[in-house]
Amino acid sequence: MIGTVVESGVGLPFGSIFWAAVALAQLLGAALLQNHHLALGAIFPATLAVSLRFLGRTRCRFTLGASGFEFSDPADILAYTRMLGAWAPRRPADPDRAAHAQFDLHVLHDRGHLLIPSTTTTPSEEIYRFLQARIPPSGTREINPTLRGYLEEQVRKYGAERVFSYGVRRVQGRIARLRRSFALAATASLTASGLFWLLVPFVTGAPEWRIAGGLSLFLAVLLLAIGLQADVAASPLTNALRPPALVVSPGGIALIQGALSGTMTWDEVKSVSPRLPMVNYSTVVFELSGATIVLQDVFDRPPDVIYQSILQVCPSI
């Protein structure tokens, strides 16, 4: 695939189509029932459909070069060695299972995040497999000093190529990045709807729309505050005093994550899963006798890459 030009088409996000249909249904209901309140209420889904169209979809164009992504506007190269992981929420978690439809692909790298939308002219599955083959499987060796002794011991015992280490990630988490475009669109929609509804009483004399407008603006501010709080929580400064770290080797794992700290052998692990039940994003779940450990998405490789390293050192798990 080297030399392939990847370019996203225009396309309409599913969210835009859905909320436009909701707005249209409300307008039809308002016409049939002669209820102007339904028509005024259609402002929110209509503005959300427009917001998702312009704020919830990223267009991109780049060339898959020999050593990295090659961008022309502006001219830049993002080396494959800088990738931390490639994640597709609508694709099967097992990389060996192919997806038969287009999907959004999120590439996390040490400079931030790149979204390759499902509207690309190149099959998403081909791009995914091409990138997966070029993601460095292990993270940094400069991990929390508490685990460095364990890391050095495992490297001496099994060799550097069979021991994987992961430190704290210095860029924002994938889940926060995935939700940001929708949060931005919803905030814009709530703000526009709230301001419009606050003006309605001056025209129609219906004071109840002041309540709707005030509530809409309150929810917009609340959503913005939650987004800012998520950014703070994702900052590496949050874990500066006790940065998370993980070591995976044929002898077992060593983990520091929040209040958790310790080592365990593979004999102590009943099973390892790449997903939680009823959750649509990948993670790593360790099932022990009487306990469950879920890895947070805070390491310098995403959970799906860590999961593959576990299968590599302990295929029978």
ChimeraX commands (.cxc) that place a marker at each C-alpha (Angstrom):
marker #1 position 0.00,0.00,0.00 radius 0.5
marker #1 position 3.01,2.29,0.05 radius 0.5
marker #1 position 2.27,5.23,-2.22 radius 0.5
marker #1 position -1.51,4.98,-1.75 radius 0.5
marker #1 position -3.29,8.33,-1.48 radius 0.5
marker #1 position -5.96,8.19,1.22 radius 0.5
marker #1 position -8.66,10.85,0.91 radius 0.5
marker #1 position -11.98,11.15,2.69 radius 0.5
marker #1 position -15.14,11.79,0.71 radius 0.5
marker #1 position -17.74,14.37,1.66 radius 0.5
marker #1 position -20.36,11.98,3.05 radius 0.5
marker #1 position -22.88,12.74,5.79 radius 0.5
marker #1 position -22.31,11.45,9.31 radius 0.5
marker #1 position -24.98,9.04,10.52 radius 0.5
marker #1 position -25.72,11.39,13.42 radius 0.5
marker #1 position -26.57,14.23,11.03 radius 0.5
marker #1 position -28.97,12.04,9.09 radius 0.5
marker #1 position -30.62,10.72,12.27 radius 0.5
marker #1 position -31.17,14.12,13.92 radius 0.5
marker #1 position -32.32,15.68,10.64 radius 0.5
marker #1 position -34.93,12.92,10.42 radius 0.5
marker #1 position -36.01,13.65,14.01 radius 0.5
marker #1 position -36.37,17.36,13.21 radius 0.5
marker #1 position -38.35,16.58,10.06 radius 0.5
marker #1 position -40.66,14.24,11.97 radius 0.5
marker #1 position -41.33,16.96,14.55 radius 0.5
marker #1 position -42.10,19.50,11.83 radius 0.5
marker #1 position -44.50,17.09,10.11 radius 0.5
marker #1 position -46.15,16.39,13.46 radius 0.5
marker #1 position -46.45,20.12,14.10 radius 0.5
marker #1 position -48.12,20.64,10.72 radius 0.5
marker #1 position -50.55,17.76,11.17 radius 0.5
marker #1 position -51.47,18.66,14.75 radius 0.5
marker #1 position -51.21,22.43,14.16 radius 0.5
marker #1 position -48.96,22.63,17.23 radius 0.5
marker #1 position -46.35,25.38,17.02 radius 0.5
marker #1 position -44.58,24.06,20.14 radius 0.5
marker #1 position -43.52,20.94,18.25 radius 0.5
marker #1 position -42.12,23.12,15.48 radius 0.5
marker #1 position -40.16,25.23,17.97 radius 0.5
marker #1 position -38.86,22.07,19.65 radius 0.5
marker #1 position -37.47,20.92,16.30 radius 0.5
marker #1 position -34.83,23.64,16.56 radius 0.5
marker #1 position -32.60,21.43,18.73 radius 0.5
marker #1 position -32.42,18.30,16.50 radius 0.5
marker #1 position -32.11,20.52,13.42 radius 0.5
marker #1 position -29.16,22.50,14.81 radius 0.5
marker #1 position -27.58,19.29,16.13 radius 0.5
marker #1 position -27.77,17.75,12.65 radius 0.5
marker #1 position -26.02,20.81,11.20 radius 0.5
marker #1 position -23.43,20.89,14.00 radius 0.5
marker #1 position -22.56,17.23,13.52 radius 0.5
marker #1 position -22.16,17.82,9.79 radius 0.5
marker #1 position -19.57,20.58,10.24 radius 0.5
marker #1 position -18.06,19.82,13.68 radius 0.5
marker #1 position -18.43,16.05,14.00 radius 0.5
marker #1 position -16.66,14.88,10.86 radius 0.5
marker #1 position -13.02,15.24,9.94 radius 0.5
marker #1 position -11.81,15.38,6.34 radius 0.5
marker #1 position -8.29,14.24,5.59 radius 0.5
marker #1 position -5.88,13.61,2.75 radius 0.5
marker #1 position -2.46,11.99,3.00 radius 0.5
marker #1 position -0.17,9.49,1.31 radius 0.5
marker #1 position 0.98,6.26,2.95 radius 0.5
marker #1 position 4.70,6.69,2.45 radius 0.5
marker #1 position 7.55,4.30,3.05 radius 0.5
marker #1 position 8.31,5.71,6.49 radius 0.5
marker #1 position 5.15,7.54,7.53 radius 0.5
marker #1 position 2.04,9.55,6.73 radius 0.5
marker #1 position 2.87,12.23,4.15 radius 0.5
marker #1 position 0.65,15.33,4.30 radius 0.5
marker #1 position 0.67,18.06,1.65 radius 0.5
marker #1 position -1.46,20.79,3.29 radius 0.5
marker #1 position 0.52,21.74,5.23 radius 0.5
marker #1 position 3.57,19.73,4.21 radius 0.5
marker #1 position 4.47,17.32,7.01 radius 0.5
marker #1 position 5.49,13.71,7.67 radius 0.5
marker #1 position 4.29,11.67,10.64 radius 0.5
marker #1 position 6.60,8.66,11.03 radius 0.5
marker #1 position 4.99,5.27,11.68 radius 0.5
marker #1 position 7.42,4.81,14.57 radius 0.5
marker #1 position 5.63,7.65,16.37 radius 0.5
marker #1 position 2.34,5.74,16.37 radius 0.5
marker #1 position 1.03,4.51,19.70 radius 0.5
marker #1 position -1.89,2.55,18.32 radius 0.5
marker #1 position -4.65,2.29,15.73 radius 0.5
marker #1 position -8.17,1.73,17.02 radius 0.5
marker #1 position -11.49,1.15,15.24 radius 0.5
marker #1 position -14.52,1.08,17.59 radius 0.5
marker #1 position -16.81,-0.46,14.93 radius 0.5
marker #1 position -14.33,-3.18,14.00 radius 0.5
marker #1 position -14.02,-6.59,15.75 radius 0.5
marker #1 position -11.56,-6.42,18.66 radius 0.5
marker #1 position -9.73,-9.48,17.29 radius 0.5
marker #1 position -7.33,-8.13,14.63 radius 0.5
marker #1 position -7.51,-11.46,12.76 radius 0.5
marker #1 position -11.24,-10.98,12.13 radius 0.5
marker #1 position -11.77,-8.78,9.09 radius 0.5
marker #1 position -14.45,-6.10,8.93 radius 0.5
marker #1 position -16.55,-6.08,5.76 radius 0.5
marker #1 position -17.71,-2.46,6.01 radius 0.5
marker #1 position -16.02,0.91,6.21 radius 0.5
marker #1 position -15.27,2.25,9.70 radius 0.5
marker #1 position -13.67,5.22,11.43 radius 0.5
marker #1 position -10.03,4.57,12.31 radius 0.5
marker #1 position -8.38,6.45,15.20 radius 0.5
marker #1 position -4.58,6.69,15.11 radius 0.5
marker #1 position -2.98,7.76,18.37 radius 0.5
marker #1 position 0.57,9.12,18.13 radius 0.5
marker #1 position 3.00,11.01,20.32 radius 0.5
marker #1 position 1.88,14.33,18.81 radius 0.5
marker #1 position -1.84,13.78,19.30 radius 0.5
marker #1 position -4.59,12.04,17.38 radius 0.5
marker #1 position -5.46,11.42,13.73 radius 0.5
marker #1 position -8.97,10.41,12.66 radius 0.5
marker #1 position -9.23,8.55,9.36 radius 0.5
marker #1 position -12.99,8.67,8.65 radius 0.5
marker #1 position -15.05,5.86,7.19 radius 0.5
marker #1 position -15.65,7.90,4.01 radius 0.5
marker #1 position -12.14,7.29,2.67 radius 0.5
marker #1 position -11.76,6.08,-0.90 radius 0.5
marker #1 position -9.41,3.32,0.34 radius 0.5
marker #1 position -10.92,0.31,2.21 radius 0.5
marker #1 position -10.66,0.90,5.97 radius 0.5
marker #1 position -9.66,-2.72,6.59 radius 0.5
marker #1 position -6.62,-2.40,4.31 radius 0.5
marker #1 position -5.49,0.80,6.05 radius 0.5
marker #1 position -6.00,-0.81,9.48 radius 0.5
marker #1 position -3.89,-3.88,8.67 radius 0.5
marker #1 position -1.20,-1.78,7.03 radius 0.5
marker #1 position -0.87,0.41,10.13 radius 0.5
marker #1 position -1.11,-2.45,12.65 radius 0.5
marker #1 position 1.93,-4.05,11.05 radius 0.5
marker #1 position 3.92,-0.85,11.69 radius 0.5
marker #1 position 2.97,-0.01,15.27 radius 0.5
marker #1 position 5.87,-0.59,17.69 radius 0.5
marker #1 position 4.48,-3.24,20.08 radius 0.5
marker #1 position 6.33,-2.08,23.19 radius 0.5
marker #1 position 6.19,1.28,24.87 radius 0.5
marker #1 position 8.91,3.16,26.67 radius 0.5
marker #1 position 11.54,1.56,28.89 radius 0.5
marker #1 position 11.59,4.74,31.00 radius 0.5
marker #1 position 8.82,3.61,33.33 radius 0.5
marker #1 position 8.01,4.22,36.99 radius 0.5
marker #1 position 11.21,3.53,39.00 radius 0.5
marker #1 position 9.25,1.12,41.23 radius 0.5
marker #1 position 9.02,-1.38,38.36 radius 0.5
marker #1 position 12.42,-0.85,36.74 radius 0.5
marker #1 position 14.06,-3.57,38.81 radius 0.5
marker #1 position 11.36,-6.07,37.74 radius 0.5
marker #1 position 11.74,-4.96,34.10 radius 0.5
marker #1 position 15.52,-5.42,34.12 radius 0.5
marker #1 position 15.17,-8.84,35.75 radius 0.5
marker #1 position 12.67,-10.03,33.12 radius 0.5
marker #1 position 14.83,-8.71,30.26 radius 0.5
marker #1 position 17.87,-10.61,31.61 radius 0.5
marker #1 position 15.80,-13.77,31.98 radius 0.5
marker #1 position 13.77,-13.78,28.74 radius 0.5
marker #1 position 15.45,-11.28,26.40 radius 0.5
marker #1 position 14.41,-7.75,25.44 radius 0.5
marker #1 position 12.34,-8.89,22.44 radius 0.5
marker #1 position 10.00,-10.94,24.69 radius 0.5
marker #1 position 9.45,-8.30,27.38 radius 0.5
marker #1 position 7.08,-5.37,26.84 radius 0.5
marker #1 position 6.92,-2.26,29.00 radius 0.5
marker #1 position 4.43,0.60,29.01 radius 0.5
marker #1 position 4.63,3.98,30.72 radius 0.5
marker #1 position 2.22,6.87,31.11 radius 0.5
marker #1 position 0.89,8.35,27.88 radius 0.5
marker #1 position 1.71,12.00,27.19 radius 0.5
marker #1 position -1.24,12.70,24.90 radius 0.5
marker #1 position -4.96,12.60,25.51 radius 0.5
marker #1 position -6.86,9.31,25.70 radius 0.5
marker #1 position -8.75,7.88,22.75 radius 0.5
marker #1 position -12.16,7.79,24.40 radius 0.5
marker #1 position -12.00,11.50,25.23 radius 0.5
marker #1 position -10.90,12.21,21.66 radius 0.5
marker #1 position -13.71,10.11,20.24 radius 0.5
marker #1 position -16.37,11.92,22.30 radius 0.5
marker #1 position -14.96,15.42,21.75 radius 0.5
marker #1 position -16.44,16.05,18.29 radius 0.5
marker #1 position -19.94,15.04,19.45 radius 0.5
marker #1 position -19.59,17.08,22.67 radius 0.5
marker #1 position -18.57,20.13,20.67 radius 0.5
marker #1 position -21.50,19.70,18.27 radius 0.5
marker #1 position -23.98,19.14,21.13 radius 0.5
marker #1 position -22.69,22.20,23.01 radius 0.5
marker #1 position -23.08,24.37,19.90 radius 0.5
marker #1 position -26.58,23.01,19.29 radius 0.5
marker #1 position -27.71,23.51,22.89 radius 0.5
marker #1 position -26.35,27.07,22.88 radius 0.5
marker #1 position -28.04,28.02,19.61 radius 0.5
marker #1 position -31.33,26.40,20.64 radius 0.5
marker #1 position -31.25,27.99,24.09 radius 0.5
marker #1 position -30.67,31.49,22.72 radius 0.5
marker #1 position -33.45,31.03,20.17 radius 0.5
marker #1 position -35.92,29.75,22.76 radius 0.5
marker #1 position -35.14,32.67,25.08 radius 0.5
marker #1 position -36.28,35.02,22.30 radius 0.5
marker #1 position -39.51,33.11,21.61 radius 0.5
marker #1 position -41.55,34.71,24.46 radius 0.5
marker #1 position -40.93,38.18,23.02 radius 0.5
marker #1 position -42.64,37.06,19.78 radius 0.5
marker #1 position -45.28,34.54,20.87 radius 0.5
marker #1 position -45.80,35.57,24.49 radius 0.5
marker #1 position -45.25,31.97,25.65 radius 0.5
marker #1 position -43.19,32.29,28.88 radius 0.5
marker #1 position -42.54,28.53,29.16 radius 0.5
marker #1 position -39.90,28.78,26.43 radius 0.5
marker #1 position -37.77,30.86,28.77 radius 0.5
marker #1 position -37.47,27.75,30.94 radius 0.5
marker #1 position -36.53,25.62,27.94 radius 0.5
marker #1 position -33.98,28.20,26.82 radius 0.5
marker #1 position -32.45,28.53,30.27 radius 0.5
marker #1 position -32.26,24.75,30.71 radius 0.5
marker #1 position -30.66,24.36,27.29 radius 0.5
marker #1 position -27.96,26.94,28.08 radius 0.5
marker #1 position -27.37,25.31,31.49 radius 0.5
marker #1 position -26.85,21.92,29.82 radius 0.5
marker #1 position -24.46,23.52,27.30 radius 0.5
marker #1 position -22.34,24.97,30.12 radius 0.5
marker #1 position -22.48,21.66,32.01 radius 0.5
marker #1 position -21.38,19.70,28.94 radius 0.5
marker #1 position -18.52,22.13,28.36 radius 0.5
marker #1 position -17.44,21.84,32.02 radius 0.5
marker #1 position -17.48,18.03,31.83 radius 0.5
marker #1 position -15.35,18.16,28.70 radius 0.5
marker #1 position -12.81,20.45,30.36 radius 0.5
marker #1 position -12.73,18.21,33.43 radius 0.5
marker #1 position -12.08,15.17,31.21 radius 0.5
marker #1 position -9.15,17.02,29.63 radius 0.5
marker #1 position -7.70,17.69,33.10 radius 0.5
marker #1 position -8.21,14.05,34.10 radius 0.5
marker #1 position -6.42,12.90,30.96 radius 0.5
marker #1 position -3.41,15.10,31.65 radius 0.5
marker #1 position -0.21,13.29,32.69 radius 0.5
marker #1 position 0.14,15.84,35.52 radius 0.5
marker #1 position -2.69,13.99,37.28 radius 0.5
marker #1 position -0.37,10.98,37.73 radius 0.5
marker #1 position 2.90,12.90,38.14 radius 0.5
marker #1 position 3.55,11.61,41.68 radius 0.5
marker #1 position 2.65,7.99,40.89 radius 0.5
marker #1 position 2.72,7.45,37.12 radius 0.5
marker #1 position 1.12,4.23,35.88 radius 0.5
marker #1 position 3.39,1.54,34.46 radius 0.5
marker #1 position 3.02,-1.98,33.14 radius 0.5
marker #1 position 5.50,-4.78,32.33 radius 0.5
marker #1 position 4.40,-7.86,30.37 radius 0.5
marker #1 position 6.72,-10.86,30.07 radius 0.5
marker #1 position 6.58,-14.67,29.85 radius 0.5
marker #1 position 7.01,-14.68,33.63 radius 0.5
marker #1 position 3.92,-12.58,34.35 radius 0.5
marker #1 position 3.02,-8.93,34.71 radius 0.5
marker #1 position 3.88,-6.03,37.00 radius 0.5
marker #1 position 1.42,-3.17,37.30 radius 0.5
marker #1 position 1.10,0.27,38.86 radius 0.5
marker #1 position -2.29,1.84,38.28 radius 0.5
marker #1 position -3.80,4.19,40.82 radius 0.5
marker #1 position -3.85,2.41,44.18 radius 0.5
marker #1 position -2.94,-0.92,42.53 radius 0.5
marker #1 position 0.69,-1.99,42.66 radius 0.5
marker #1 position 2.27,-5.42,42.43 radius 0.5
marker #1 position 3.27,-8.41,40.34 radius 0.5
marker #1 position 1.64,-11.71,39.46 radius 0.5
marker #1 position 2.49,-14.79,37.45 radius 0.5
marker #1 position 0.33,-16.15,34.64 radius 0.5
marker #1 position -0.64,-19.09,36.87 radius 0.5
marker #1 position -2.58,-16.59,39.00 radius 0.5
marker #1 position -4.56,-15.29,36.01 radius 0.5
marker #1 position -7.68,-17.25,35.08 radius 0.5
marker #1 position -8.33,-15.38,31.81 radius 0.5
marker #1 position -7.60,-12.18,29.90 radius 0.5
marker #1 position -10.22,-10.46,27.74 radius 0.5
marker #1 position -9.95,-7.52,25.30 radius 0.5
marker #1 position -13.39,-6.14,26.20 radius 0.5
marker #1 position -15.83,-5.59,29.06 radius 0.5
marker #1 position -19.40,-6.90,28.60 radius 0.5
marker #1 position -21.75,-4.30,27.06 radius 0.5
marker #1 position -18.89,-1.86,26.40 radius 0.5
marker #1 position -18.09,-0.81,22.82 radius 0.5
marker #1 position -14.41,0.04,23.25 radius 0.5
marker #1 position -11.42,-2.18,23.80 radius 0.5
marker #1 position -9.64,-2.61,27.11 radius 0.5
marker #1 position -7.76,-5.39,28.92 radius 0.5
marker #1 position -9.54,-7.31,31.67 radius 0.5
marker #1 position -7.64,-9.70,33.95 radius 0.5
marker #1 position -9.81,-12.27,35.75 radius 0.5
marker #1 position -8.21,-13.57,38.94 radius 0.5
marker #1 position -9.53,-15.79,41.70 radius 0.5
marker #1 position -11.92,-13.46,43.50 radius 0.5
marker #1 position -10.85,-10.27,41.70 radius 0.5
marker #1 position -11.03,-8.46,38.36 radius 0.5
marker #1 position -8.46,-5.93,37.14 radius 0.5
marker #1 position -9.35,-3.57,34.29 radius 0.5
marker #1 position -6.51,-1.63,32.67 radius 0.5
marker #1 position -7.18,2.07,32.29 radius 0.5
marker #1 position -6.50,3.70,28.94 radius 0.5
marker #1 position -3.57,5.74,30.28 radius 0.5
marker #1 position -0.54,3.87,28.94 radius 0.5
marker #1 position 1.67,4.81,25.97 radius 0.5
marker #1 position 0.10,2.02,23.92 radius 0.5
marker #1 position -3.68,1.50,23.68 radius 0.5
marker #1 position -5.32,-1.58,25.23 radius 0.5
marker #1 position -5.60,-3.53,21.96 radius 0.5
marker #1 position -1.82,-3.33,21.43 radius 0.5
marker #1 position -1.18,-4.37,25.05 radius 0.5
marker #1 position -3.60,-7.27,24.64 radius 0.5
marker #1 position -1.70,-8.54,21.59 radius 0.5
marker #1 position 1.59,-8.41,23.53 radius 0.5
marker #1 position -0.02,-10.55,26.25 radius 0.5
marker #1 position -1.10,-13.14,23.69 radius 0.5
marker #1 position 2.43,-13.11,22.25 radius 0.5
marker #1 position 4.15,-13.92,25.56 radius 0.5
marker #1 position 1.42,-16.22,26.90 radius 0.5
marker #1 position -0.61,-17.73,24.00 radius 0.5
marker #1 position -2.43,-20.18,26.28 radius 0.5
marker #1 position -3.98,-17.52,28.52 radius 0.5
marker link #1:1,2 radius 0.2
marker link #1:2,3 radius 0.2
marker link #1:3,4 radius 0.2
marker link #1:4,5 radius 0.2
marker link #1:5,6 radius 0.2
marker link #1:6,7 radius 0.2
marker link #1:7,8 radius 0.2
marker link #1:8,9 radius 0.2
marker link #1:9,10 radius 0.2
marker link #1:10,11 radius 0.2
marker link #1:11,12 radius 0.2
marker link #1:12,13 radius 0.2
marker link #1:13,14 radius 0.2
marker link #1:14,15 radius 0.2
marker link #1:15,16 radius 0.2
marker link #1:16,17 radius 0.2
marker link #1:17,18 radius 0.2
marker link #1:18,19 radius 0.2
marker link #1:19,20 radius 0.2
marker link #1:20,21 radius 0.2
marker link #1:21,22 radius 0.2
marker link #1:22,23 radius 0.2
marker link #1:23,24 radius 0.2
marker link #1:24,25 radius 0.2
marker link #1:25,26 radius 0.2
marker link #1:26,27 radius 0.2
marker link #1:27,28 radius 0.2
marker link #1:28,29 radius 0.2
marker link #1:29,30 radius 0.2
marker link #1:30,31 radius 0.2
marker link #1:31,32 radius 0.2
marker link #1:32,33 radius 0.2
marker link #1:33,34 radius 0.2
marker link #1:34,35 radius 0.2
marker link #1:35,36 radius 0.2
marker link #1:36,37 radius 0.2
marker link #1:37,38 radius 0.2
marker link #1:38,39 radius 0.2
marker link #1:39,40 radius 0.2
marker link #1:40,41 radius 0.2
marker link #1:41,42 radius 0.2
marker link #1:42,43 radius 0.2
marker link #1:43,44 radius 0.2
marker link #1:44,45 radius 0.2
marker link #1:45,46 radius 0.2
marker link #1:46,47 radius 0.2
marker link #1:47,48 radius 0.2
marker link #1:48,49 radius 0.2
marker link #1:49,50 radius 0.2
marker link #1:50,51 radius 0.2
marker link #1:51,52 radius 0.2
marker link #1:52,53 radius 0.2
marker link #1:53,54 radius 0.2
marker link #1:54,55 radius 0.2
marker link #1:55,56 radius 0.2
marker link #1:56,57 radius 0.2
marker link #1:57,58 radius 0.2
marker link #1:58,59 radius 0.2
marker link #1:59,60 radius 0.2
marker link #1:60,61 radius 0.2
marker link #1:61,62 radius 0.2
marker link #1:62,63 radius 0.2
marker link #1:63,64 radius 0.2
marker link #1:64,65 radius 0.2
marker link #1:65,66 radius 0.2
marker link #1:66,67 radius 0.2
marker link #1:67,68 radius 0.2
marker link #1:68,69 radius 0.2
marker link #1:69,70 radius 0.2
marker link #1:70,71 radius 0.2
marker link #1:71,72 radius 0.2
marker link #1:72,73 radius 0.2
marker link #1:73,74 radius 0.2
marker link #1:74,75 radius 0.2
marker link #1:75,76 radius 0.2
marker link #1:76,77 radius 0.2
marker link #1:77,78 radius 0.2
marker link #1:78,79 radius 0.2
marker link #1:79,80 radius 0.2
marker link #1:80,81 radius 0.2
marker link #1:81,82 radius 0.2
marker link #1:82,83 radius 0.2
marker link #1:83,84 radius 0.2
marker link #1:84,85 radius 0.2
marker link #1:85,86 radius 0.2
marker link #1:86,87 radius 0.2
marker link #1:87,88 radius 0.2
marker link #1:88,89 radius 0.2
marker link #1:89,90 radius 0.2
marker link #1:90,91 radius 0.2
marker link #1:91,92 radius 0.2
marker link #1:92,93 radius 0.2
marker link #1:93,94 radius 0.2
marker link #1:94,95 radius 0.2
marker link #1:95,96 radius 0.2
marker link #1:96,97 radius 0.2
marker link #1:97,98 radius 0.2
marker link #1:98,99 radius 0.2
marker link #1:99,100 radius 0.2
marker link #1:100,101 radius 0.2
marker link #1:101,102 radius 0.2
marker link #1:102,103 radius 0.2
marker link #1:103,104 radius 0.2
marker link #1:104,105 radius 0.2
marker link #1:105,106 radius 0.2
marker link #1:106,107 radius 0.2
marker link #1:107,108 radius 0.2
marker link #1:108,109 radius 0.2
marker link #1:109,110 radius 0.2
marker link #1:110,111 radius 0.2
marker link #1:111,112 radius 0.2
marker link #1:112,113 radius 0.2
marker link #1:113,114 radius 0.2
marker link #1:114,115 radius 0.2
marker link #1:115,116 radius 0.2
marker link #1:116,117 radius 0.2
marker link #1:117,118 radius 0.2
marker link #1:118,119 radius 0.2
marker link #1:119,120 radius 0.2
marker link #1:120,121 radius 0.2
marker link #1:121,122 radius 0.2
marker link #1:122,123 radius 0.2
marker link #1:123,124 radius 0.2
marker link #1:124,125 radius 0.2
marker link #1:125,126 radius 0.2
marker link #1:126,127 radius 0.2
marker link #1:127,128 radius 0.2
marker link #1:128,129 radius 0.2
marker link #1:129,130 radius 0.2
marker link #1:130,131 radius 0.2
marker link #1:131,132 radius 0.2
marker link #1:132,133 radius 0.2
marker link #1:133,134 radius 0.2
marker link #1:134,135 radius 0.2
marker link #1:135,136 radius 0.2
marker link #1:136,137 radius 0.2
marker link #1:137,138 radius 0.2
marker link #1:138,139 radius 0.2
marker link #1:139,140 radius 0.2
marker link #1:140,141 radius 0.2
marker link #1:141,142 radius 0.2
marker link #1:142,143 radius 0.2
marker link #1:143,144 radius 0.2
marker link #1:144,145 radius 0.2
marker link #1:145,146 radius 0.2
marker link #1:146,147 radius 0.2
marker link #1:147,148 radius 0.2
marker link #1:148,149 radius 0.2
marker link #1:149,150 radius 0.2
marker link #1:150,151 radius 0.2
marker link #1:151,152 radius 0.2
marker link #1:152,153 radius 0.2
marker link #1:153,154 radius 0.2
marker link #1:154,155 radius 0.2
marker link #1:155,156 radius 0.2
marker link #1:156,157 radius 0.2
marker link #1:157,158 radius 0.2
marker link #1:158,159 radius 0.2
marker link #1:159,160 radius 0.2
marker link #1:160,161 radius 0.2
marker link #1:161,162 radius 0.2
marker link #1:162,163 radius 0.2
marker link #1:163,164 radius 0.2
marker link #1:164,165 radius 0.2
marker link #1:165,166 radius 0.2
marker link #1:166,167 radius 0.2
marker link #1:167,168 radius 0.2
marker link #1:168,169 radius 0.2
marker link #1:169,170 radius 0.2
marker link #1:170,171 radius 0.2
marker link #1:171,172 radius 0.2
marker link #1:172,173 radius 0.2
marker link #1:173,174 radius 0.2
marker link #1:174,175 radius 0.2
marker link #1:175,176 radius 0.2
marker link #1:176,177 radius 0.2
marker link #1:177,178 radius 0.2
marker link #1:178,179 radius 0.2
marker link #1:179,180 radius 0.2
marker link #1:180,181 radius 0.2
marker link #1:181,182 radius 0.2
marker link #1:182,183 radius 0.2
marker link #1:183,184 radius 0.2
marker link #1:184,185 radius 0.2
marker link #1:185,186 radius 0.2
marker link #1:186,187 radius 0.2
marker link #1:187,188 radius 0.2
marker link #1:188,189 radius 0.2
marker link #1:189,190 radius 0.2
marker link #1:190,191 radius 0.2
marker link #1:191,192 radius 0.2
marker link #1:192,193 radius 0.2
marker link #1:193,194 radius 0.2
marker link #1:194,195 radius 0.2
marker link #1:195,196 radius 0.2
marker link #1:196,197 radius 0.2
marker link #1:197,198 radius 0.2
marker link #1:198,199 radius 0.2
marker link #1:199,200 radius 0.2
marker link #1:200,201 radius 0.2
marker link #1:201,202 radius 0.2
marker link #1:202,203 radius 0.2
marker link #1:203,204 radius 0.2
marker link #1:204,205 radius 0.2
marker link #1:205,206 radius 0.2
marker link #1:206,207 radius 0.2
marker link #1:207,208 radius 0.2
marker link #1:208,209 radius 0.2
marker link #1:209,210 radius 0.2
marker link #1:210,211 radius 0.2
marker link #1:211,212 radius 0.2
marker link #1:212,213 radius 0.2
marker link #1:213,214 radius 0.2
marker link #1:214,215 radius 0.2
marker link #1:215,216 radius 0.2
marker link #1:216,217 radius 0.2
marker link #1:217,218 radius 0.2
marker link #1:218,219 radius 0.2
marker link #1:219,220 radius 0.2
marker link #1:220,221 radius 0.2
marker link #1:221,222 radius 0.2
marker link #1:222,223 radius 0.2
marker link #1:223,224 radius 0.2
marker link #1:224,225 radius 0.2
marker link #1:225,226 radius 0.2
marker link #1:226,227 radius 0.2
marker link #1:227,228 radius 0.2
marker link #1:228,229 radius 0.2
marker link #1:229,230 radius 0.2
marker link #1:230,231 radius 0.2
marker link #1:231,232 radius 0.2
marker link #1:232,233 radius 0.2
marker link #1:233,234 radius 0.2
marker link #1:234,235 radius 0.2
marker link #1:235,236 radius 0.2
marker link #1:236,237 radius 0.2
marker link #1:237,238 radius 0.2
marker link #1:238,239 radius 0.2
marker link #1:239,240 radius 0.2
marker link #1:240,241 radius 0.2
marker link #1:241,242 radius 0.2
marker link #1:242,243 radius 0.2
marker link #1:243,244 radius 0.2
marker link #1:244,245 radius 0.2
marker link #1:245,246 radius 0.2
marker link #1:246,247 radius 0.2
marker link #1:247,248 radius 0.2
marker link #1:248,249 radius 0.2
marker link #1:249,250 radius 0.2
marker link #1:250,251 radius 0.2
marker link #1:251,252 radius 0.2
marker link #1:252,253 radius 0.2
marker link #1:253,254 radius 0.2
marker link #1:254,255 radius 0.2
marker link #1:255,256 radius 0.2
marker link #1:256,257 radius 0.2
marker link #1:257,258 radius 0.2
marker link #1:258,259 radius 0.2
marker link #1:259,260 radius 0.2
marker link #1:260,261 radius 0.2
marker link #1:261,262 radius 0.2
marker link #1:262,263 radius 0.2
marker link #1:263,264 radius 0.2
marker link #1:264,265 radius 0.2
marker link #1:265,266 radius 0.2
marker link #1:266,267 radius 0.2
marker link #1:267,268 radius 0.2
marker link #1:268,269 radius 0.2
marker link #1:269,270 radius 0.2
marker link #1:270,271 radius 0.2
marker link #1:271,272 radius 0.2
marker link #1:272,273 radius 0.2
marker link #1:273,274 radius 0.2
marker link #1:274,275 radius 0.2
marker link #1:275,276 radius 0.2
marker link #1:276,277 radius 0.2
marker link #1:277,278 radius 0.2
marker link #1:278,279 radius 0.2
marker link #1:279,280 radius 0.2
marker link #1:280,281 radius 0.2
marker link #1:281,282 radius 0.2
marker link #1:282,283 radius 0.2
marker link #1:283,284 radius 0.2
marker link #1:284,285 radius 0.2
marker link #1:285,286 radius 0.2
marker link #1:286,287 radius 0.2
marker link #1:287,288 radius 0.2
marker link #1:288,289 radius 0.2
marker link #1:289,290 radius 0.2
marker link #1:290,291 radius 0.2
marker link #1:291,292 radius 0.2
marker link #1:292,293 radius 0.2
marker link #1:293,294 radius 0.2
marker link #1:294,295 radius 0.2
marker link #1:295,296 radius 0.2
marker link #1:296,297 radius 0.2
marker link #1:297,298 radius 0.2
marker link #1:298,299 radius 0.2
marker link #1:299,300 radius 0.2
marker link #1:300,301 radius 0.2
marker link #1:301,302 radius 0.2
marker link #1:302,303 radius 0.2
marker link #1:303,304 radius 0.2
marker link #1:304,305 radius 0.2
marker link #1:305,306 radius 0.2
marker link #1:306,307 radius 0.2
marker link #1:307,308 radius 0.2
marker link #1:308,309 radius 0.2
marker link #1:309,310 radius 0.2
marker link #1:310,311 radius 0.2
marker link #1:311,312 radius 0.2
marker link #1:312,313 radius 0.2
marker link #1:313,314 radius 0.2
marker link #1:314,315 radius 0.2
marker link #1:315,316 radius 0.2
marker link #1:316,317 radius 0.2
view
